[in-house]
């Protein structure tokens, strides 16, 4: 699948989580699958940190008993990730501050 298709799919999944404000194991499995595919792409270094954060968010679903609380807790991150994906799709170039500089504070 092309990078643009993967980004569109990732954005759709995140938007659905945000709109529903809840999630299922299937939602998180889909999220993990798409994020994993994007982690192997070398399309934009500025977006690497965002992919790491989304992947960490998806991994947290394995550690929690309440997926809905996890989604609700990360509502602001969902908004930011959706915006950063939009910037990347639109060709903005600088879509996020590097993950290493943030030290993963958002997740």
N, CA, C and O atoms as a GROMACS GRO file, in nm:
protein
  428
    1UNK      N    1   0.084  -0.117   0.000
    1UNK     CA    2   0.000   0.000   0.000
    1UNK      C    3   0.090   0.125   0.000
    1UNK      O    4   0.194   0.126   0.065
    2UNK      N    5   0.048   0.227  -0.072
    2UNK     CA    6   0.130   0.348  -0.082
    2UNK      C    7   0.128   0.426   0.049
    2UNK      O    8   0.037   0.410   0.131
    3UNK      N    9   0.227   0.511   0.067
    3UNK     CA   10   0.237   0.593   0.187
    3UNK      C   11   0.115   0.683   0.201
    3UNK      O   12   0.062   0.697   0.311
    4UNK      N   13   0.071   0.744   0.092
    4UNK     CA   14  -0.047   0.831   0.097
    4UNK      C   15  -0.171   0.754   0.144
    4UNK      O   16  -0.250   0.806   0.223
    5UNK      N   17  -0.186   0.633   0.094
    5UNK     CA   18  -0.300   0.550   0.137
    5UNK      C   19  -0.290   0.515   0.285
    5UNK      O   20  -0.390   0.518   0.358
    6UNK      N   21  -0.169   0.480   0.329
    6UNK     CA   22  -0.149   0.448   0.471
    6UNK      C   23  -0.177   0.568   0.560
    6UNK      O   24  -0.240   0.555   0.664
    7UNK      N   25  -0.130   0.685   0.517
    7UNK     CA   26  -0.156   0.806   0.595
    7UNK      C   27  -0.305   0.836   0.602
    7UNK      O   28  -0.356   0.874   0.707
    8UNK      N   29  -0.374   0.820   0.490
    8UNK     CA   30  -0.518   0.841   0.488
    8UNK      C   31  -0.591   0.744   0.579
    8UNK      O   32  -0.684   0.780   0.650
    9UNK      N   33  -0.547   0.620   0.576
    9UNK     CA   34  -0.607   0.517   0.661
    9UNK      C   35  -0.581   0.548   0.808
    9UNK      O   36  -0.671   0.535   0.891
   10UNK      N   37  -0.459   0.588   0.841
   10UNK     CA   38  -0.425   0.624   0.978
   10UNK      C   39  -0.508   0.741   1.026
   10UNK      O   40  -0.560   0.740   1.138
   11UNK      N   41  -0.522   0.843   0.942
   11UNK     CA   42  -0.600   0.960   0.978
   11UNK      C   43  -0.747   0.921   1.003
   11UNK      O   44  -0.809   0.969   1.098
   12UNK      N   45  -0.800   0.835   0.919
   12UNK     CA   46  -0.939   0.790   0.935
   12UNK      C   47  -0.959   0.717   1.067
   12UNK      O   48  -1.056   0.742   1.138
   13UNK      N   49  -0.867   0.628   1.100
   13UNK     CA   50  -0.877   0.553   1.226
   13UNK      C   51  -0.874   0.649   1.344
   13UNK      O   52  -0.956   0.638   1.436
   14UNK      N   53  -0.780   0.743   1.343
   14UNK     CA   54  -0.770   0.838   1.454
   14UNK      C   55  -0.893   0.927   1.464
   14UNK      O   56  -0.940   0.956   1.574
   15UNK      N   57  -0.945   0.970   1.350
   15UNK     CA   58  -1.066   1.053   1.351
   15UNK      C   59  -1.185   0.976   1.407
   15UNK      O   60  -1.267   1.032   1.480
   16UNK      N   61  -1.196   0.848   1.374
   16UNK     CA   62  -1.305   0.766   1.426
   16UNK      C   63  -1.293   0.749   1.577
   16UNK      O   64  -1.393   0.757   1.649
   17UNK      N   65  -1.171   0.726   1.625
   17UNK     CA   66  -1.150   0.716   1.770
   17UNK      C   67  -1.191   0.845   1.838
   17UNK      O   68  -1.259   0.844   1.941
   18UNK      N   69  -1.150   0.956   1.780
   18UNK     CA   70  -1.181   1.087   1.838
   18UNK      C   71  -1.332   1.114   1.837
   18UNK      O   72  -1.387   1.161   1.936
   19UNK      N   73  -1.398   1.085   1.727
   19UNK     CA   74  -1.541   1.111   1.716
   19UNK      C   75  -1.623   1.022   1.809
   19UNK      O   76  -1.716   1.068   1.874
   20UNK      N   77  -1.587   0.894   1.813
   20UNK     CA   78  -1.661   0.800   1.899
   20UNK      C   79  -1.624   0.816   2.046
   20UNK      O   80  -1.705   0.788   2.135
   21UNK      N   81  -1.501   0.863   2.070
   21UNK     CA   82  -1.447   0.877   2.206
   21UNK      C   83  -1.446   0.744   2.279
   21UNK      O   84  -1.460   0.737   2.401
   22UNK      N   85  -1.430   0.637   2.200
   22UNK     CA   86  -1.421   0.502   2.254
   22UNK      C   87  -1.350   0.414   2.151
   22UNK      O   88  -1.327   0.456   2.037
   23UNK      N   89  -1.315   0.292   2.192
   23UNK     CA   90  -1.241   0.206   2.102
   23UNK      C   91  -1.262   0.059   2.137
   23UNK      O   92  -1.302   0.024   2.248
   24UNK      N   93  -1.233  -0.025   2.038
   24UNK     CA   94  -1.235  -0.169   2.058
   24UNK      C   95  -1.094  -0.222   2.034
   24UNK      O   96  -1.007  -0.150   1.985
   25UNK      N   97  -1.073  -0.347   2.067
   25UNK     CA   98  -0.944  -0.412   2.038
   25UNK      C   99  -0.916  -0.410   1.888
   25UNK      O  100  -0.802  -0.391   1.846
   26UNK      N  101  -1.020  -0.429   1.808
   26UNK     CA  102  -1.003  -0.425   1.662
   26UNK      C  103  -0.954  -0.289   1.615
   26UNK      O  104  -0.870  -0.280   1.526
   27UNK      N  105  -1.008  -0.181   1.675
   27UNK     CA  106  -0.962  -0.047   1.640
   27UNK      C  107  -0.812  -0.033   1.665
   27UNK      O  108  -0.738   0.018   1.581
   28UNK      N  109  -0.769  -0.080   1.781
   28UNK     CA  110  -0.628  -0.069   1.815
   28UNK      C  111  -0.540  -0.162   1.732
   28UNK      O  112  -0.426  -0.128   1.699
   29UNK      N  113  -0.592  -0.278   1.697
   29UNK     CA  114  -0.516  -0.368   1.609
   29UNK      C  115  -0.495  -0.304   1.472
   29UNK      O  116  -0.386  -0.313   1.416
   30UNK      N  117  -0.599  -0.240   1.419
   30UNK     CA  118  -0.586  -0.169   1.291
   30UNK      C  119  -0.484  -0.056   1.303
   30UNK      O  120  -0.399  -0.039   1.216
   31UNK      N  121  -0.494   0.019   1.412
   31UNK     CA  122  -0.403   0.131   1.435
   31UNK      C  123  -0.258   0.083   1.440
   31UNK      O  124  -0.170   0.143   1.378
   32UNK      N  125  -0.234  -0.026   1.512
   32UNK     CA  126  -0.099  -0.082   1.522
   32UNK      C  127  -0.046  -0.126   1.386
   32UNK      O  128   0.070  -0.102   1.352
   33UNK      N  129  -0.131  -0.191   1.311
   33UNK     CA  130  -0.090  -0.242   1.180
   33UNK      C  131  -0.046  -0.129   1.087
   33UNK      O  132   0.058  -0.138   1.023
   34UNK      N  133  -0.126  -0.024   1.080
   34UNK     CA  134  -0.093   0.088   0.992
   34UNK      C  135   0.030   0.163   1.044
   34UNK      O  136   0.118   0.198   0.966
   35UNK      N  137   0.036   0.187   1.175
   35UNK     CA  138   0.151   0.257   1.233
   35UNK      C  139   0.280   0.178   1.210
   35UNK      O  140   0.384   0.236   1.181
   36UNK      N  141   0.273   0.047   1.221
   36UNK     CA  142   0.390  -0.037   1.199
   36UNK      C  143   0.439  -0.026   1.055
   36UNK      O  144   0.559  -0.015   1.030
   37UNK      N  145   0.346  -0.027   0.960
   37UNK     CA  146   0.385  -0.013   0.820
   37UNK      C  147   0.450   0.123   0.795
   37UNK      O  148   0.548   0.132   0.720
   38UNK      N  149   0.398   0.226   0.857
   38UNK     CA  150   0.453   0.360   0.837
   38UNK      C  151   0.589   0.378   0.904
   38UNK      O  152   0.671   0.458   0.858
   39UNK      N  153   0.614   0.303   1.011
   39UNK     CA  154   0.743   0.314   1.079
   39UNK      C  155   0.858   0.270   0.990
   39UNK      O  156   0.971   0.314   1.009
   40UNK      N  157   0.830   0.184   0.894
   40UNK     CA  158   0.936   0.135   0.807
   40UNK      C  159   0.959   0.228   0.688
   40UNK      O  160   1.060   0.215   0.618
   41UNK      N  161   0.866   0.322   0.663
   41UNK     CA  162   0.881   0.416   0.552
   41UNK      C  163   0.977   0.528   0.591
   41UNK      O  164   0.984   0.568   0.707
   42UNK      N  165   1.050   0.578   0.493
   42UNK     CA  166   1.145   0.687   0.513
   42UNK      C  167   1.098   0.810   0.436
   42UNK      O  168   1.173   0.864   0.355
   43UNK      N  169   0.975   0.855   0.461
   43UNK     CA  170   0.917   0.961   0.380
   43UNK      C  171   0.934   1.100   0.438
   43UNK      O  172   0.938   1.196   0.361
   44UNK      N  173   0.943   1.116   0.569
   44UNK     CA  174   0.957   1.248   0.628
   44UNK      C  175   1.012   1.234   0.770
   44UNK      O  176   0.942   1.183   0.858
   45UNK      N  177   1.134   1.277   0.792
   45UNK     CA  178   1.197   1.263   0.923
   45UNK      C  179   1.120   1.337   1.031
   45UNK      O  180   1.117   1.293   1.146
   46UNK      N  181   1.058   1.448   0.996
   46UNK     CA  182   0.984   1.526   1.093
   46UNK      C  183   0.862   1.452   1.146
   46UNK      O  184   0.812   1.483   1.254
   47UNK      N  185   0.814   1.354   1.072
   47UNK     CA  186   0.695   1.280   1.112
   47UNK      C  187   0.728   1.155   1.191
   47UNK      O  188   0.639   1.090   1.246
   48UNK      N  189   0.855   1.120   1.199
   48UNK     CA  190   0.897   0.997   1.267
   48UNK      C  191   0.851   0.994   1.413
   48UNK      O  192   0.804   0.891   1.461
   49UNK      N  193   0.864   1.105   1.483
   49UNK     CA  194   0.823   1.111   1.623
   49UNK      C  195   0.674   1.090   1.641
   49UNK      O  196   0.632   1.025   1.737
   50UNK      N  197   0.596   1.143   1.551
   50UNK     CA  198   0.451   1.125   1.558
   50UNK      C  199   0.415   0.978   1.542
   50UNK      O  200   0.330   0.926   1.615
   51UNK      N  201   0.479   0.912   1.448
   51UNK     CA  202   0.453   0.769   1.428
   51UNK      C  203   0.492   0.691   1.553
   51UNK      O  204   0.421   0.599   1.593
   52UNK      N  205   0.603   0.727   1.615
   52UNK     CA  206   0.645   0.660   1.739
   52UNK      C  207   0.541   0.680   1.848
   52UNK      O  208   0.509   0.586   1.921
   53UNK      N  209   0.489   0.800   1.859
   53UNK     CA  210   0.387   0.828   1.961
   53UNK      C  211   0.259   0.748   1.936
   53UNK      O  212   0.202   0.690   2.029
   54UNK      N  213   0.215   0.745   1.812
   54UNK     CA  214   0.093   0.670   1.778
   54UNK      C  215   0.114   0.522   1.806
   54UNK      O  216   0.024   0.454   1.856
   55UNK      N  217   0.230   0.472   1.773
   55UNK     CA  218   0.260   0.331   1.799
   55UNK      C  219   0.262   0.304   1.950
   55UNK      O  220   0.211   0.201   1.994
   56UNK      N  221   0.320   0.394   2.029
   56UNK     CA  222   0.322   0.378   2.175
   56UNK      C  223   0.180   0.382   2.231
   56UNK      O  224   0.146   0.305   2.321
   57UNK      N  225   0.097   0.471   2.177
   57UNK     CA  226  -0.044   0.479   2.217
   57UNK      C  227  -0.114   0.347   2.189
   57UNK      O  228  -0.187   0.296   2.274
   58UNK      N  229  -0.093   0.292   2.072
   58UNK     CA  230  -0.154   0.164   2.036
   58UNK      C  231  -0.104   0.052   2.127
   58UNK      O  232  -0.180  -0.036   2.167
   59UNK      N  233   0.025   0.054   2.160
   59UNK     CA  234   0.082  -0.047   2.249
   59UNK      C  235   0.021  -0.041   2.388
   59UNK      O  236   0.005  -0.144   2.455
   60UNK      N  237  -0.015   0.080   2.433
   60UNK     CA  238  -0.076   0.095   2.566
   60UNK      C  239  -0.209   0.024   2.576
   60UNK      O  240  -0.255  -0.008   2.686
   61UNK      N  241  -0.272  -0.002   2.463
   61UNK     CA  242  -0.401  -0.072   2.465
   61UNK      C  243  -0.386  -0.213   2.521
   61UNK      O  244  -0.482  -0.270   2.572
   62UNK      N  245  -0.265  -0.268   2.511
   62UNK     CA  246  -0.240  -0.403   2.565
   62UNK      C  247  -0.230  -0.402   2.718
   62UNK      O  248  -0.248  -0.505   2.782
   63UNK      N  249  -0.201  -0.285   2.774
   63UNK     CA  250  -0.176  -0.274   2.918
   63UNK      C  251  -0.297  -0.225   2.996
   63UNK      O  252  -0.294  -0.224   3.119
   64UNK      N  253  -0.402  -0.184   2.928
   64UNK     CA  254  -0.515  -0.124   2.997
   64UNK      C  255  -0.636  -0.215   2.994
   64UNK      O  256  -0.654  -0.295   2.903
   65UNK      N  257  -0.719  -0.200   3.096
   65UNK     CA  258  -0.845  -0.274   3.102
   65UNK      C  259  -0.960  -0.194   3.044
   65UNK      O  260  -1.068  -0.248   3.018
   66UNK      N  261  -0.938  -0.063   3.024
   66UNK     CA  262  -1.044   0.023   2.976
   66UNK      C  263  -0.996   0.104   2.856
   66UNK      O  264  -0.934   0.208   2.871
   67UNK      N  265  -1.025   0.054   2.737
   67UNK     CA  266  -0.982   0.120   2.614
   67UNK      C  267  -1.048   0.256   2.596
   67UNK      O  268  -0.986   0.349   2.543
   68UNK      N  269  -1.171   0.268   2.640
   68UNK     CA  270  -1.240   0.397   2.627
   68UNK      C  271  -1.172   0.506   2.708
   68UNK      O  272  -1.158   0.619   2.661
   69UNK      N  273  -1.129   0.473   2.830
   69UNK     CA  274  -1.055   0.570   2.911
   69UNK      C  275  -0.924   0.610   2.844
   69UNK      O  276  -0.885   0.727   2.847
   70UNK      N  277  -0.857   0.514   2.784
   70UNK     CA  278  -0.732   0.542   2.714
   70UNK      C  279  -0.755   0.642   2.601
   70UNK      O  280  -0.678   0.737   2.585
   71UNK      N  281  -0.860   0.622   2.524
   71UNK     CA  282  -0.892   0.713   2.414
   71UNK      C  283  -0.927   0.850   2.469
   71UNK      O  284  -0.880   0.952   2.417
   72UNK      N  285  -1.008   0.855   2.571
   72UNK     CA  286  -1.049   0.983   2.630
   72UNK      C  287  -0.930   1.058   2.688
   72UNK      O  288  -0.919   1.180   2.674
   73UNK      N  289  -0.841   0.986   2.752
   73UNK     CA  290  -0.721   1.047   2.811
   73UNK      C  291  -0.630   1.109   2.704
   73UNK      O  292  -0.564   1.209   2.730
   74UNK      N  293  -0.628   1.051   2.587
   74UNK     CA  294  -0.540   1.097   2.479
   74UNK      C  295  -0.613   1.181   2.374
   74UNK      O  296  -0.568   1.191   2.260
   75UNK      N  297  -0.725   1.241   2.412
   75UNK     CA  298  -0.803   1.321   2.319
   75UNK      C  299  -0.724   1.434   2.254
   75UNK      O  300  -0.737   1.456   2.134
   76UNK      N  301  -0.642   1.504   2.332
   76UNK     CA  302  -0.562   1.612   2.275
   76UNK      C  303  -0.455   1.559   2.181
   76UNK      O  304  -0.428   1.620   2.077
   77UNK      N  305  -0.397   1.446   2.215
   77UNK     CA  306  -0.299   1.384   2.125
   77UNK      C  307  -0.364   1.342   1.994
   77UNK      O  308  -0.306   1.361   1.887
   78UNK      N  309  -0.484   1.286   2.002
   78UNK     CA  310  -0.554   1.246   1.880
   78UNK      C  311  -0.572   1.367   1.789
   78UNK      O  312  -0.549   1.358   1.668
   79UNK      N  313  -0.614   1.479   1.846
   79UNK     CA  314  -0.632   1.601   1.766
   79UNK      C  315  -0.502   1.645   1.700
   79UNK      O  316  -0.499   1.680   1.582
   80UNK      N  317  -0.394   1.642   1.778
   80UNK     CA  318  -0.264   1.685   1.726
   80UNK      C  319  -0.215   1.590   1.616
   80UNK      O  320  -0.165   1.634   1.513
   81UNK      N  321  -0.229   1.460   1.640
   81UNK     CA  322  -0.184   1.363   1.540
   81UNK      C  323  -0.262   1.379   1.410
   81UNK      O  324  -0.203   1.372   1.301
   82UNK      N  325  -0.392   1.399   1.420
   82UNK     CA  326  -0.475   1.418   1.301
   82UNK      C  327  -0.429   1.543   1.225
   82UNK      O  328  -0.420   1.541   1.103
   83UNK      N  329  -0.401   1.649   1.298
   83UNK     CA  330  -0.353   1.773   1.235
   83UNK      C  331  -0.217   1.752   1.168
   83UNK      O  332  -0.194   1.799   1.056
   84UNK      N  333  -0.128   1.682   1.235
   84UNK     CA  334   0.006   1.658   1.179
   84UNK      C  335  -0.002   1.570   1.054
   84UNK      O  336   0.074   1.591   0.960
   85UNK      N  337  -0.092   1.473   1.054
   85UNK     CA  338  -0.110   1.389   0.935
   85UNK      C  339  -0.162   1.476   0.820
   85UNK      O  340  -0.118   1.460   0.706
   86UNK      N  341  -0.255   1.566   0.849
   86UNK     CA  342  -0.308   1.656   0.746
   86UNK      C  343  -0.197   1.742   0.688
   86UNK      O  344  -0.190   1.760   0.566
   87UNK      N  345  -0.111   1.795   0.774
   87UNK     CA  346   0.001   1.876   0.727
   87UNK      C  347   0.094   1.795   0.637
   87UNK      O  348   0.141   1.844   0.535
   88UNK      N  349   0.119   1.672   0.676
   88UNK     CA  350   0.207   1.586   0.597
   88UNK      C  351   0.144   1.553   0.462
   88UNK      O  352   0.210   1.559   0.358
   89UNK      N  353   0.016   1.519   0.463
   89UNK     CA  354  -0.054   1.487   0.338
   89UNK      C  355  -0.054   1.608   0.244
   89UNK      O  356  -0.039   1.595   0.123
   90UNK      N  357  -0.072   1.727   0.303
   90UNK     CA  358  -0.075   1.850   0.223
   90UNK      C  359   0.063   1.895   0.177
   90UNK      O  360   0.075   1.989   0.099
   91UNK      N  361   0.168   1.828   0.226
   91UNK     CA  362   0.303   1.859   0.183
   91UNK      C  363   0.370   1.971   0.259
   91UNK      O  364   0.454   2.042   0.205
   92UNK      N  365   0.332   1.989   0.386
   92UNK     CA  366   0.387   2.098   0.465
   92UNK      C  367   0.533   2.084   0.503
   92UNK      O  368   0.597   2.184   0.534
   93UNK      N  369   0.589   1.964   0.501
   93UNK     CA  370   0.729   1.945   0.535
   93UNK      C  371   0.753   1.935   0.684
   93UNK      O  372   0.775   1.826   0.736
   94UNK      N  373   0.749   2.047   0.755
   94UNK     CA  374   0.770   2.045   0.899
   94UNK      C  375   0.637   2.019   0.967
   94UNK      O  376   0.554   2.109   0.981
   95UNK      N  377   0.617   1.895   1.010
   95UNK     CA  378   0.488   1.858   1.065
   95UNK      C  379   0.489   1.842   1.216
   95UNK      O  380   0.383   1.841   1.279
   96UNK      N  381   0.607   1.829   1.275
   96UNK     CA  382   0.613   1.808   1.419
   96UNK      C  383   0.754   1.835   1.470
   96UNK      O  384   0.850   1.835   1.394
   97UNK      N  385   0.765   1.858   1.599
   97UNK     CA  386   0.895   1.868   1.664
   97UNK      C  387   0.946   1.725   1.680
   97UNK      O  388   0.868   1.635   1.708
   98UNK      N  389   1.074   1.705   1.664
   98UNK     CA  390   1.132   1.571   1.672
   98UNK      C  391   1.100   1.504   1.806
   98UNK      O  392   1.108   1.567   1.911
   99UNK      N  393   1.064   1.378   1.801
   99UNK     CA  394   1.027   1.298   1.918
   99UNK      C  395   1.138   1.297   2.022
   99UNK      O  396   1.110   1.305   2.142
  100UNK      N  397   1.262   1.288   1.979
  100UNK     CA  398   1.375   1.282   2.073
  100UNK      C  399   1.386   1.412   2.153
  100UNK      O  400   1.425   1.410   2.270
  101UNK      N  401   1.352   1.523   2.091
  101UNK     CA  402   1.357   1.651   2.163
  101UNK      C  403   1.248   1.657   2.268
  101UNK      O  404   1.267   1.714   2.375
  102UNK      N  405   1.132   1.598   2.237
  102UNK     CA  406   1.019   1.601   2.331
  102UNK      C  407   1.036   1.495   2.439
  102UNK      O  408   0.974   1.505   2.544
  103UNK      N  409   1.118   1.396   2.414
  103UNK     CA  410   1.139   1.283   2.507
  103UNK      C  411   1.008   1.210   2.536
  103UNK      O  412   0.991   1.155   2.645
  104UNK      N  413   0.916   1.210   2.440
  104UNK     CA  414   0.793   1.134   2.456
  104UNK      C  415   0.697   1.188   2.559
  104UNK      O  416   0.613   1.114   2.610
  105UNK      N  417   0.706   1.316   2.591
  105UNK     CA  418   0.622   1.373   2.696
  105UNK      C  419   0.473   1.360   2.669
  105UNK      O  420   0.395   1.348   2.764
  106UNK      N  421   0.430   1.362   2.544
  106UNK     CA  422   0.289   1.363   2.513
  106UNK      C  423   0.220   1.229   2.536
  106UNK      O  424   0.099   1.225   2.557
  107UNK      N  425   0.295   1.121   2.533
  107UNK     CA  426   0.232   0.989   2.545
  107UNK      C  427   0.253   0.932   2.682
  107UNK      O  428   0.207   0.822   2.711
   0.00000   0.00000   0.00000
